[in-house]
Amino acid sequence: MVQDVVRELGYLTLGTRFKRIGERLQAHTQRILDAHDLAIPAGQFPFLAALDRLGALTIGELAEAVGVTQPGATRAAAQLAEAGWVSITQAEDDLRRKSVALTGGGKRLVAAGKRTAWPLVAGAVQDVCRGLGGSLLEQLAALEDGLAAEPLDRRVRRRKGRRR
């Protein structure tokens, strides 16, 4: 087996490690979204959630609410608009400012996500994080090991099986 250099370099590669964990969580989340017929990339759901909670936002406000760069928010908003989940309008007083709002379809998609997949994803992530202890690097190692041992979608199926 090849050494996990990112893990071994510890704090030196912490950003890469966080990104790797984030990508794994998004991939697992995507399988859960797909299983519930929520046709949207997992990485775009936080934008819809922000608009659902806060109402219409400018691109800059959306970027701030989700914690991404303004170009990242612009790209996501354009993709969401192309899919019909949001509408983008220019402010009448300043054509450089664009406002993003959920469409009716976007509101229905968010409502379906809140009802079905979102609680499952939150529960599965909580499950994999349960009992984490030690230093930050030890917690990240345990999180990665837990995700490798049982992906989020399998945790969801196991948790559903326990409730029956």
C-alpha positions as CSV (number, residue, x, y, z in Angstrom):
1,M,0.0,0.0,0.0
2,V,1.3,3.5,-0.9
3,Q,2.0,5.9,2.0
4,D,-0.6,8.6,2.7
5,V,1.8,11.5,2.4
6,V,-0.8,14.1,3.2
7,R,-1.7,12.4,6.4
8,E,1.9,11.9,7.4
9,L,2.9,15.5,6.8
10,G,0.4,16.6,9.4
11,Y,-0.1,20.3,9.8
12,L,2.0,21.1,6.7
13,T,-0.7,19.8,4.4
14,L,-3.8,20.6,6.6
15,G,-5.5,22.5,3.8
16,T,-5.1,19.6,1.4
17,R,-6.4,17.3,4.1
18,F,-9.5,19.4,4.7
19,K,-10.1,19.6,1.0
20,R,-9.8,15.9,0.6
21,I,-12.2,15.2,3.5
22,G,-14.6,17.8,2.0
23,E,-14.6,16.2,-1.4
24,R,-15.2,12.8,0.2
25,L,-18.1,14.1,2.2
26,Q,-19.6,15.8,-0.9
27,A,-19.2,12.5,-2.9
28,H,-21.0,10.5,-0.2
29,T,-23.7,13.3,0.1
30,Q,-24.2,13.1,-3.7
31,R,-25.1,9.5,-3.5
32,I,-27.7,10.3,-0.8
33,L,-29.1,13.2,-2.9
34,D,-29.3,10.9,-6.0
35,A,-31.1,8.2,-4.0
36,H,-33.8,10.8,-3.2
37,D,-34.0,12.1,-6.8
38,L,-32.6,15.5,-5.8
39,A,-31.0,16.4,-9.1
40,I,-28.4,18.9,-8.0
41,P,-24.7,18.7,-7.2
42,A,-24.0,18.4,-3.5
43,G,-21.7,21.4,-3.6
44,Q,-24.5,23.6,-4.8
45,F,-27.0,22.8,-2.0
46,P,-25.4,25.3,0.5
47,F,-26.2,28.1,-2.0
48,L,-29.8,27.1,-2.1
49,A,-29.9,26.7,1.7
50,A,-28.5,30.2,2.1
51,L,-31.2,31.7,-0.2
52,D,-33.9,29.7,1.6
53,R,-32.8,31.0,5.0
54,L,-31.9,34.6,4.1
55,G,-34.1,35.4,1.0
56,A,-32.8,37.1,-2.1
57,L,-29.1,38.0,-1.9
58,T,-26.6,39.9,-4.0
59,I,-23.8,37.8,-5.4
60,G,-21.4,39.3,-2.8
61,E,-23.8,38.5,0.0
62,L,-24.3,34.9,-1.3
63,A,-20.5,34.5,-1.4
64,E,-20.2,35.7,2.2
65,A,-23.1,33.6,3.4
66,V,-21.6,30.4,2.0
67,G,-18.0,31.4,2.7
68,V,-16.7,31.2,-0.9
69,T,-15.1,33.7,-3.3
70,Q,-17.3,36.0,-5.3
71,P,-16.3,34.3,-8.6
72,G,-17.2,31.0,-7.0
73,A,-20.7,32.4,-6.0
74,T,-21.1,33.9,-9.5
75,R,-20.3,30.5,-11.1
76,A,-22.7,28.6,-8.8
77,A,-25.5,31.1,-9.3
78,A,-25.1,30.9,-13.1
79,Q,-25.3,27.1,-12.9
80,L,-28.3,27.2,-10.6
81,A,-30.0,29.7,-12.9
82,E,-29.3,27.5,-15.9
83,A,-31.0,24.6,-14.1
84,G,-34.0,26.8,-13.2
85,W,-33.4,26.7,-9.4
86,V,-32.7,30.4,-9.0
87,S,-33.3,33.7,-10.9
88,I,-30.7,36.4,-11.3
89,T,-31.7,40.0,-11.7
90,Q,-29.7,43.2,-12.0
91,A,-30.4,46.0,-9.6
92,E,-32.0,48.9,-11.3
93,D,-29.9,51.5,-9.5
94,D,-26.5,49.7,-10.1
95,L,-26.2,47.3,-13.1
96,R,-23.1,45.8,-11.6
97,R,-25.1,44.4,-8.7
98,K,-27.0,41.2,-9.3
99,S,-29.6,39.7,-7.0
100,V,-30.1,35.9,-6.7
101,A,-33.4,34.4,-5.5
102,L,-35.0,31.0,-5.4
103,T,-37.5,30.2,-8.1
104,G,-40.6,28.2,-7.4
105,G,-38.8,25.1,-8.5
106,G,-35.8,26.0,-6.3
107,K,-38.1,26.4,-3.3
108,R,-39.7,23.0,-4.0
109,L,-36.2,21.4,-4.3
110,V,-35.1,22.9,-1.0
111,A,-38.3,21.8,0.7
112,A,-37.8,18.2,-0.6
113,G,-34.2,18.3,0.5
114,K,-35.1,19.4,4.0
115,R,-37.7,16.7,4.2
116,T,-35.7,13.8,2.9
117,A,-31.9,14.0,2.4
118,W,-30.7,16.8,4.6
119,P,-31.6,15.1,7.9
120,L,-30.1,11.9,6.7
121,V,-26.8,13.5,5.7
122,A,-26.7,15.5,9.0
123,G,-27.3,12.3,11.0
124,A,-24.7,10.3,9.1
125,V,-22.1,12.9,9.5
126,Q,-22.9,13.2,13.2
127,D,-22.6,9.4,13.4
128,V,-19.1,9.4,11.8
129,C,-18.0,12.2,14.1
130,R,-19.3,10.6,17.3
131,G,-16.6,9.9,19.7
132,L,-13.8,11.9,18.0
133,G,-11.2,12.8,20.4
134,G,-7.5,13.8,20.7
135,S,-5.6,16.4,18.7
136,L,-7.0,17.9,15.5
137,L,-4.8,15.6,13.4
138,E,-6.0,12.5,15.3
139,Q,-9.6,13.6,14.8
140,L,-9.1,14.1,11.1
141,A,-7.5,10.6,10.9
142,A,-10.4,9.1,12.7
143,L,-12.9,10.9,10.5
144,E,-11.1,9.7,7.3
145,D,-10.9,6.2,8.7
146,G,-14.6,6.2,9.6
147,L,-15.6,7.5,6.2
148,A,-13.5,4.8,4.5
149,A,-14.9,2.1,6.7
150,E,-18.5,3.1,6.2
151,P,-19.5,5.8,3.7
152,L,-22.4,8.2,4.6
153,D,-24.9,6.5,2.4
154,R,-24.2,3.1,4.0
155,R,-24.6,4.8,7.5
156,V,-28.0,6.1,6.3
157,R,-29.1,2.6,5.3
158,R,-27.9,1.2,8.6
159,R,-29.6,3.8,10.6
160,K,-32.9,3.3,8.7
161,G,-32.6,-0.4,9.3
162,R,-32.3,0.2,13.1
163,R,-35.5,2.2,13.1
164,R,-37.7,-0.5,11.6
